[in-house]
Amino acid sequence: MTDQRRPQRRFPDAREDLRHWEDIPDTPQTLSPSYRLAFSDAEFLTRDELRPVRLQLELLKTEMALAERGITSTVVIMGSARIPSPETAGTGGTGPAALATWYEQAREFARLTSLRALATGNRENVVCTGGGPGIMEAGSRGAAEAGGISVSLNIVLPHEQVPNRYGTPDLSFNFHYFAVRKMHFLMRARAIAVFPGGFGTLDELFEVLTLVQTGRMQPLPVLLFGRAFWDRVIDWSALVEAGTIAPADPSIVTFVETAAEAWAAIDAWIPR
């Protein structure tokens, strides 16, 4: 049956042209880079002048995929890629290994989140992580253990390029541009859960804080797991005393210690 909602196609589909290309004989002309179809020419698409096009493609690819899956809201989990699971951290660990308890809290938070997502047919409250190791792996793992799905937004780096094995394969995306990746973290976010982390986590956190503070983004729950960690890293009172933020600005964040406490905070959250 013809889909009456779609206009009749009058011109060849781009994919048809690509299939046709495979049958073209090799000649000096067809082997020339100039003869390649522009949209299938990687050398052309990666030129500096095509950066605006690549930015648009990175925005559209993920946006269209999530829309086609019917995902309307996500719960974003951020945190260090270096924090190991308790199974690999051992006992008496120092450094990131001493933070392994947050791996378990991220895993449990993702599990609870996915149970809510499943109740909506995986349309709302879908777990979204950066797709890498550490806290990101814990988020993907908790979602998978609940029988749910998770969105993974990876970034091309000299290390940590391989996605963790728990992310939903057809919802695992890879980015060249940090800016577009961070947009996708926030475009559908219902809540942001931030676990202890380093520069990358701080970058993502302060992007959210700045957008909410300046009114460029609608307020949403921003949960910081582990007050003892965050109070050492960020001196909120010093910023208020210096007058560089308003006295009400620290209230953008909510401190929590457990996954259950985090969801209680989300359910009780009222925009300031």
C-alpha positions as CSV (number, residue, x, y, z in Angstrom):
1,M,0.0,0.0,0.0
2,T,1.3,3.4,-0.9
3,D,2.0,5.7,2.0
4,Q,-0.3,8.7,1.3
5,R,1.4,10.9,3.8
6,R,4.6,11.1,1.7
7,P,4.8,13.0,-1.6
8,Q,5.4,10.9,-4.7
9,R,9.1,10.7,-5.4
10,R,9.9,12.3,-8.7
11,F,13.7,12.2,-8.6
12,P,16.2,9.4,-7.9
13,D,17.0,8.7,-4.3
14,A,20.6,9.6,-3.4
15,R,21.2,6.0,-2.4
16,E,20.1,4.8,-5.8
17,D,22.9,7.0,-7.3
18,L,25.4,5.5,-5.0
19,R,24.4,2.0,-6.1
20,H,24.5,3.1,-9.7
21,W,28.1,4.4,-9.0
22,E,29.3,0.9,-8.3
23,D,28.5,-0.1,-11.9
24,I,30.4,2.8,-13.6
25,P,33.4,1.6,-15.5
26,D,36.9,2.8,-14.5
27,T,38.1,5.5,-16.8
28,P,40.6,8.4,-16.2
29,Q,37.5,10.6,-15.8
30,T,35.5,8.5,-13.4
31,L,38.6,7.8,-11.3
32,S,39.3,11.5,-10.8
33,P,38.3,12.9,-7.3
34,S,36.4,15.6,-9.1
35,Y,33.9,13.1,-10.4
36,R,32.9,11.7,-7.0
37,L,29.4,12.6,-5.8
38,A,30.0,15.4,-3.3
39,F,28.0,13.7,-0.5
40,S,30.0,10.5,-0.7
41,D,33.4,12.2,-1.1
42,A,35.2,11.9,2.3
43,E,38.2,13.9,1.1
44,F,35.9,16.8,0.1
45,L,33.7,16.6,3.2
46,T,36.7,16.8,5.5
47,R,38.1,20.0,4.1
48,D,38.3,23.0,6.4
49,E,35.7,24.9,4.3
50,L,33.1,22.2,5.0
51,R,33.2,22.5,8.8
52,P,29.7,24.2,8.9
53,V,28.3,21.2,7.0
54,R,30.0,18.7,9.3
55,L,28.6,20.5,12.3
56,Q,25.1,20.3,10.8
57,L,25.5,16.6,10.0
58,E,26.6,15.8,13.6
59,L,23.6,17.6,14.9
60,L,21.2,16.0,12.5
61,K,22.4,12.4,12.6
62,T,21.8,12.0,16.3
63,E,18.7,14.2,16.4
64,M,17.0,12.2,13.6
65,A,17.9,8.8,15.1
66,L,16.5,9.7,18.6
67,A,13.3,11.2,17.0
68,E,12.8,8.1,15.0
69,R,13.0,6.0,18.1
70,G,10.4,8.3,19.8
71,I,12.8,9.3,22.6
72,T,11.3,12.5,24.1
73,S,13.4,12.9,27.3
74,T,16.6,11.6,28.7
75,V,18.3,11.5,32.1
76,V,22.0,12.3,31.6
77,I,24.7,10.7,33.7
78,M,28.1,12.4,33.8
79,G,31.3,11.5,35.6
80,S,34.8,10.4,35.5
81,A,36.0,7.9,32.9
82,R,38.7,6.8,35.4
83,I,36.5,5.6,38.2
84,P,36.7,1.8,38.2
85,S,34.0,-0.7,39.1
86,P,34.3,-2.2,42.6
87,E,35.2,-5.5,41.0
88,T,38.3,-4.1,39.4
89,A,39.2,-1.4,42.1
90,G,40.2,-3.9,44.8
91,T,40.4,-2.9,48.4
92,G,42.3,-0.1,50.0
93,G,42.5,1.8,46.7
94,T,43.7,5.3,46.3
95,G,43.0,7.9,43.7
96,P,40.1,7.0,41.4
97,A,39.9,3.5,42.9
98,A,38.8,5.2,46.2
99,L,35.8,6.6,44.3
100,A,34.6,3.2,43.2
101,T,31.5,3.4,45.3
102,W,30.2,6.1,42.9
103,Y,30.4,3.5,40.1
104,E,27.8,1.5,42.0
105,Q,25.6,4.5,42.7
106,A,25.7,5.5,39.0
107,R,24.8,1.9,38.1
108,E,21.9,1.8,40.5
109,F,20.7,5.3,39.5
110,A,20.6,4.2,35.8
111,R,18.8,1.0,36.8
112,L,16.1,3.0,38.6
113,T,15.9,5.4,35.7
114,S,15.5,2.7,33.1
115,L,12.6,1.1,35.1
116,R,10.8,4.4,34.6
117,A,11.8,4.6,31.0
118,L,10.4,1.1,30.4
119,A,7.1,2.1,31.8
120,T,6.9,4.7,29.0
121,G,7.9,2.4,26.3
122,N,11.5,3.7,26.3
123,R,10.3,7.2,25.3
124,E,10.9,9.2,28.5
125,N,13.7,9.1,31.1
126,V,16.0,7.2,28.8
127,V,19.6,7.0,30.2
128,C,22.1,9.0,28.3
129,T,25.9,8.8,29.0
130,G,29.1,9.7,27.2
131,G,29.5,6.1,26.3
132,G,33.0,5.6,27.6
133,P,34.4,3.7,30.6
134,G,34.1,4.6,34.3
135,I,30.9,6.3,35.4
136,M,29.7,6.3,31.8
137,E,30.0,2.5,31.7
138,A,28.2,2.3,35.0
139,G,25.2,4.2,33.6
140,S,25.0,2.1,30.5
141,R,25.4,-1.1,32.6
142,G,22.6,-0.2,35.0
143,A,20.3,0.5,32.1
144,A,21.1,-2.8,30.4
145,E,20.7,-4.7,33.6
146,A,17.2,-3.3,34.0
147,G,16.3,-4.5,30.5
148,G,16.3,-0.9,29.2
149,I,18.2,1.1,26.6
150,S,20.8,3.8,26.8
151,V,22.0,6.6,24.5
152,S,25.8,6.8,24.2
153,L,27.5,10.1,23.0
154,N,31.1,9.2,22.4
155,I,33.8,11.7,21.3
156,V,36.9,11.0,19.2
157,L,39.9,11.2,21.5
158,P,43.5,9.9,21.4
159,H,42.3,7.4,24.1
160,E,38.9,6.1,25.4
161,Q,37.6,5.9,21.9
162,V,36.0,2.4,22.2
163,P,32.4,2.5,23.6
164,N,31.7,0.5,26.7
165,R,30.0,-2.8,25.9
166,Y,26.7,-2.1,27.7
167,G,25.4,0.8,25.5
168,T,22.6,0.1,23.1
169,P,24.3,-0.4,19.7
170,D,21.9,1.5,17.5
171,L,21.9,4.4,20.0
172,S,25.7,4.7,20.2
173,F,26.9,7.8,18.4
174,N,30.4,9.2,17.8
175,F,31.3,12.9,17.6
176,H,34.1,15.0,16.3
177,Y,32.9,18.3,17.8
178,F,32.6,18.6,21.6
179,A,30.1,21.5,21.2
180,V,27.6,19.4,19.2
181,R,28.0,16.5,21.6
182,K,27.2,18.7,24.6
183,M,24.1,20.1,22.8
184,H,22.8,16.5,22.5
185,F,23.4,15.9,26.2
186,L,21.0,18.8,27.0
187,M,18.5,18.9,24.2
188,R,16.2,16.2,25.7
189,A,17.5,16.2,29.2
190,R,14.9,16.0,32.0
191,A,17.6,15.8,34.7
192,I,21.4,15.8,34.9
193,A,23.2,13.5,37.4
194,V,26.9,14.5,37.9
195,F,29.2,12.1,39.7
196,P,32.8,12.9,40.7
197,G,35.0,13.7,37.7
198,G,37.8,15.7,36.2
199,F,38.2,18.4,33.6
200,G,35.7,16.8,31.2
201,T,33.0,16.4,33.9
202,L,33.6,20.0,35.1
203,D,33.3,21.3,31.6
204,E,30.0,19.6,31.1
205,L,28.7,20.6,34.5
206,F,29.6,24.3,34.1
207,E,28.0,24.3,30.6
208,V,24.7,23.4,32.3
209,L,25.2,25.8,35.2
210,T,26.0,28.7,32.8
211,L,23.0,28.0,30.5
212,V,20.6,27.8,33.4
213,Q,22.1,30.8,35.2
214,T,21.8,33.0,32.1
215,G,18.3,31.8,31.2
216,R,19.5,30.3,27.9
217,M,18.1,26.9,29.1
218,Q,15.0,26.0,31.1
219,P,15.9,25.1,34.7
220,L,16.1,21.3,35.4
221,P,17.3,19.2,38.3
222,V,21.1,19.2,38.4
223,L,22.2,16.5,40.9
224,L,25.7,16.4,42.3
225,F,26.5,13.0,43.8
226,G,28.9,13.3,46.8
227,R,28.8,16.6,48.5
228,A,32.1,16.1,50.3
229,F,33.8,15.8,46.9
230,W,32.1,18.8,45.3
231,D,32.5,21.1,48.3
232,R,36.3,20.5,48.0
233,V,36.4,21.1,44.3
234,I,34.1,24.1,44.1
235,D,33.9,26.8,46.7
236,W,30.4,28.1,46.1
237,S,30.5,30.5,49.1
238,A,33.7,32.1,47.9
239,L,32.1,32.8,44.5
240,V,29.1,34.4,46.3
241,E,31.3,36.4,48.6
242,A,33.3,37.7,45.7
243,G,30.1,38.7,44.0
244,T,30.9,36.7,40.8
245,I,27.7,34.7,41.2
246,A,24.4,35.6,42.8
247,P,23.5,34.3,46.3
248,A,20.7,32.2,44.7
249,D,22.9,30.6,42.0
250,P,24.2,27.7,44.1
251,S,20.6,26.5,44.4
252,I,20.8,25.5,40.8
253,V,22.4,22.3,42.0
254,T,21.1,19.7,44.5
255,F,23.5,17.5,46.5
256,V,22.6,13.8,46.8
257,E,24.4,10.7,48.1
258,T,22.4,7.8,46.8
259,A,20.4,6.8,43.7
260,A,17.2,6.6,45.6
261,E,17.8,10.1,47.1
262,A,18.5,11.4,43.6
263,W,15.1,10.2,42.2
264,A,13.3,11.5,45.3
265,A,14.9,14.9,44.5
266,I,13.9,14.8,40.9
267,D,10.3,13.9,41.8
268,A,10.2,16.7,44.3
269,W,12.0,19.3,42.2
270,I,10.3,22.7,41.7
271,P,12.0,25.3,39.4
272,R,13.5,28.1,41.5
